[in-house]
Amino acid sequence: MKILSVLSIILLFSVFAFAQKSPIVVYLAGDSTLAEKKLEKRPETGWGERFQQYFDAEKVKIENHAQNGRSTKTFISENRWQAIADKLKKGDYVFIQFGHNDQSKEKGERYTPPEDFKKNLARMVADVRAKKANPILLTPVMRRRFDKDGKFYDAHGEYPDLTRSVAKDMKVPLIDMHRSSEKLIVKYGAEESRKLFLQLKAGENPNYPNGVEDNTHFSPLGAEEMAKLAVTEIKESKVGLRKYLKN
């Protein structure tokens, strides 16, 4: 009887262990606005760094592969994309946010012509689906741009619409960070919106002894606000990932 009891306990634990699913992994593929920052760049913060806190860490793990200065072109050519594709398992998610660097004609190694940009996004979507994982496309977050009259304007050209087009054509969930971040920046206003970005006076931080006025990369507050925008859109969508968000 004792042997049977021990065997029953072992069997019970084995069944329990088997039932424990490994966490869903959410991979982040993108540029510097999303990426994790080095200590010497602080307080600059990528919004992807603030994403994990909104999920139950036992059920969802955020894996940030975003890198400074990358476009779809360089992310693929440097095999950064393949590193994600190789690790994917059924049920995982990949957040794909590009456009900032793809549009940079003055930086030829980054520049991705519009048609190539669409093809690269389509390839990423297809690669994720081939692994029975879930692609989510994101438009690029806005830069802080106000004219002399204090009116906000966009500097991304056609690339956000190209992302929207691929999402529509391939029936991919879209998180429109471009539009939601514009509303946020405009709400803050021309001056107050500086708080969202890496804006420091000389001597304010040892990493930037001469100060810095960066209208692309985020302060910790800005990263937090951008992450909240993404979470809000997930909550309002039909994406299955929303059920893993903390209340």
Secondary structure, 3 states (H helix, E strand, C coil): CHHHHHHHHHHHHHHHHHHCCCCEEEEEEECCCCCCCCHHHCCCECHHHHCHHHECCCCEEEEECCCCCCCHHHHHHCCHHHHHHHHCCCCCEEEEECCCCCCCCCCCCCCCCHHHHHHHHHHHHHHHHHCCCEEEEECCCCCCCECCCCCECCCCCCHHHHHHHHHHHHCCCEECHHHHHHHHHHHHCCCHHHHHEEEECCCCCCCCCCCEEEEEEECHHHHHHHHHHHHHHHHHCCCHHHHHECC
